[in-house]
Amino acid sequence: MRASANTLVIALSAVGAIGNTIPLAADEPARLTPAMTSAQIPLGVAPDGPVIVVLEIGSVLNPQLLPVSVHVALADAERRSAPIPLATVSLFPADRGGRFMLPAAATLRDLERATGESRPATVMLVQLAEPARTDSAQGDLALEGVRGSWAPTPRD
């Protein structure tokens, strides 16, 4: 399900500032915490045909069961354009990871228009959303094994 327009505006402002984002190797999982709120995960070039982005969150440390949401955006790996919001994902239950299938056709089209390139090399920007980034959550919240990949759109 695609996020609402209001959510996309929030995601754009939150993911837009990526100066403190740590770039990762293609096979390296990310770890998100209140101290390290964002990661840049290489996806490479999208395969031909309709695709989705698969966001995987391996495990979650969240004993206080704080609400946890993650903003996801796609960006050109060479940074020729601003990040384009893809989705906001909320964890439920708040202490379990999961695998999230995010339809990417419209976002990928927007990225192609912004870069002027068909199927540019792409990175996925993942960022913890508020209110998880509170002082009380320091040390008590971690998302482990955060990964991303392309996949063909599932058929019925």
N, C-alpha and C positions, 0 to 999 in steps of 0.2 A: 504494500500500500504506500502511495506517495504521500509525503508530508504536506501539510497545509501551507498556504502562502505565508502565513504569519510565522510558522516554524522555519520556513526557508529563509526569511529575513533574519531571524535570530541566528540560524546556522551560518549564514554568510558573514555576519559581523563577528561571530565567535571564531570561525575557522579562517577568516580573512587575515588575521594577524598570525603569521606563521614563522616569525623571526626566531622564536625559541624552540621550534620543532626540531627534534632529532631525526635526521634521515637514517633509515635502516637499510641493511642489505636485503636482497629479494627474499631470502629464506630465513631472515631473522625476525622472531616475534617481538612485538612491542609490549611494554609494561606501562600502564597509565596509573598515576597516583595524583593526589592533590599537589604534590611537589613537581611532578612531571606530567602536565595535563594533556600533552599532544604528541603525536607521532606522525611521521611521513612514511608510508608503506609503499614501496614500488610495486606497480601492477604490470608494467610493461605495455606492449601494444595489445589492444583488444582484438580478439579473434573476429573473423568475418561473421556476419549474421547477427541476429538479435542476442544481446548479452545481458547478464546481470553481474553485479559485484557481490561477492560473497564475503561478508564480514564475520570472522570467527573470534569469539572471546572464550579462551580456554577455561579459565577459572576466575572466580571473584572472591576477594577477601572483603567482607562487608558485614561484620558482626552486629553493627547497629541498624542494619537494614535501611540505610539511607537511600532515598530515591536516586537512581543512577541513570543518566541519559548520556548518549554519545552522539556528537555531531559528526557527520561524514560528508566530505566534499571530494571532488576530483579536480586535479590540476595537471597541467602540462608539466612533464618532468623537467623541461628546460625553463619553466617559469615565464613563458611568453604571454601569459594571461593570468588573470586573477582566478583563485579557486572558485569552482562552481558547486554550490550545495547539492548534495545527493539525497540525504535523508537524516533524520534524527531517530535514533533507536533508544528505547527505554527498556531496561532489564526488569523482568518480572518472572519469578521472584527476584528481588534485588541482590541476592547473594549467589546467583547462578549465571554462568556464562551461556553461550549458545552460538548457533550458526544462523545468520540473518541473510536472507536473499533480497538484495536491493535492486529493483529494476533500474537500469542505467541508460536506456536508449535515448531519452530526452536529454539527460545531462551530457552524455557523450556527444550528441549532436551539437549542443551548445558549446562544448569544448572544441569541437572541430571548427565551428564558426569562428570562435574567438582566436584560434591559432592559425586558421587558414590551411590546416593540414588534415587530411583524412586519416583517422585512427592514429593520433599522436601517441607517443610513449607517455604513459600516465602514472601519476602517483595518487594514492588515496591518503587524504588527510583525516585523521581521527582525533577528536578532542573531547575530553570530559566536559559535560555541560554543568551549569549551575543547577541545583544548589549543592552538588557533591563537593565543590571546591570550597568548603568552609573550614575554619580553623579547627573546629571540633573533630573534623574528619581526618586530620593529619595523622598518618600512620595507621589508620583503621580502615583504609579503603585502598584496594589495588585491583586492577584488571590485568590479568596475566595472560600471556599467549595470544595477544591480539594480532591477527593476521588478515590479509585480504587477498583475493584472487578474482579472476574473471571466470565465468562459467556460461555455457549456452543457456538461453532462456528455456526453462522446463516446458515440455509440451504435455497436453492433457493425456 
